[in-house]
Amino acid sequence: MSQDEHVDCSQALYRMSEYLDGEMTTEDAHEIARHLTECAPCLEEHEREQIIKQIIRRSCARETAPTQLRTTIMQRITTICDDGSWAEVTQVRRVSDG
């Protein structure tokens, strides 16, 4: 997003999980934050999703997947490469628990 662009509701809602998980660029996060200060319905959705993530985190904190299941899942995850082709993930970054 450029400085001149303003986030609309569809963009804010589409990228809400990315925003909550801290997976956006600083510039994009600021744009979403600005939209949330100006849009009560999107702010309500943000708060709702934040609560859901907290409940899930609390509920699942004690459960861990068996090692073999985790290994199998990670081996099957694919991603779109820069050139648009599909490739198997060879490295996985840890997403913050935040």
C-alpha positions in Angstrom: 0.0 0.0 0.0 1.3 3.4 -0.8 1.0 6.5 1.4 -1.6 7.9 -0.8 -3.9 4.9 -0.6 -6.4 4.5 2.1 -7.5 1.1 3.3 -11.2 0.3 2.7 -13.3 -2.1 4.8 -12.9 -5.1 2.4 -9.1 -4.7 2.5 -9.0 -4.3 6.3 -11.2 -7.3 6.9 -9.3 -9.5 4.3 -6.0 -8.7 6.0 -7.2 -8.7 9.6 -5.6 -12.0 10.6 -2.3 -10.9 9.0 -2.6 -7.7 11.1 -3.4 -9.5 14.3 -0.5 -12.0 13.8 2.0 -9.2 13.2 2.8 -10.5 9.7 2.5 -7.2 7.8 5.0 -4.6 6.8 5.1 -1.7 9.3 3.6 0.6 6.6 0.6 -1.7 6.0 0.1 -2.2 9.7 -0.1 1.5 10.2 -2.7 1.8 7.4 -4.9 -0.9 8.9 -4.5 0.7 12.4 -5.5 4.1 10.9 -8.6 2.5 9.3 -9.6 0.9 12.6 -9.5 4.3 14.3 -11.9 5.6 11.7 -14.3 2.6 11.2 -16.3 1.3 14.1 -17.6 -1.9 12.3 -14.0 -2.9 11.4 -12.8 -2.2 14.9 -15.6 -4.4 16.2 -14.5 -7.2 13.9 -10.9 -6.7 15.0 -11.8 -7.0 18.6 -14.0 -10.1 17.9 -11.1 -11.8 16.1 -8.7 -10.8 18.8 -10.9 -12.5 21.4 -11.3 -15.6 19.3 -7.6 -15.9 18.9 -7.1 -15.5 22.7 -9.7 -18.2 23.4 -8.1 -20.6 20.9 -4.6 -19.9 22.3 -5.8 -20.5 25.9 -7.8 -23.6 24.9 -5.0 -25.2 22.8 -2.0 -24.2 25.0 -2.0 -27.6 26.7 -2.4 -29.7 23.6 0.5 -30.4 21.2 0.3 -32.4 18.1 2.3 -35.7 18.0 5.8 -35.3 16.4 5.0 -37.5 13.5 1.8 -35.6 12.7 3.7 -32.3 12.8 6.4 -33.6 10.6 3.9 -35.0 8.0 2.0 -31.7 7.9 5.1 -29.6 7.5 6.3 -31.9 4.7 3.1 -31.4 2.8 2.8 -27.6 3.1 3.4 -25.9 -0.1 3.9 -22.3 -1.0 3.8 -20.2 -4.1 7.3 -19.2 -5.1 8.2 -15.8 -6.4 7.9 -17.0 -10.0 4.4 -18.3 -9.3 5.2 -22.0 -9.4 4.4 -24.3 -6.5 7.3 -25.6 -4.4 7.5 -27.6 -1.2 8.5 -25.6 1.8 12.0 -26.3 2.9 12.3 -23.8 5.8 9.6 -22.8 8.3 9.7 -19.7 10.3 8.2 -19.6 13.7 5.2 -17.3 13.9 5.1 -15.4 17.2 2.6 -16.4 19.8 1.6 -12.8 20.2 
